[in-house]
Amino acid sequence: MLDTTWDEPATLIDLDGKTPLIGTVRDCVMHFAIFKPFAKEAARMLLTRPVFREGRKTRVWLLNPDELEQLVQRLNAEKDQLH
C-alpha cells in the first residue's frame, strides 16, 4: 500500500486535458472514486511529496489509476471501520 497521508496536497490530472483538481490526497481520491471507467483510465495524481512504489528503487511523484484505486479501497475500509 502507498505510504501517503490524506491531508497531503495533491493534484488530480486528466490526460485528456480537462481542468485539474487541486486539493488533498483525500479530495483527489474521493473525486477519482466517482469517475466512470474511461475517465479513471485517463486520471493520474501528482503528489507534492514522492512515495515509494513497490518493485521500484526510486520514489515516484505520479500515481497511476491502479494505485488510485488502491487508495479508494483504503479510504472505503477506513470509513467502514468508523461505522
Protein Blocks (a to p, Z undefined) as FASTA:
>chain_A
ZZddfklccddddfkopacddddfklmmmmmmmpcfklmmmgccddfbdcddehiabdcf
bdcfklmmmmmmmmmmmmmmmZZ
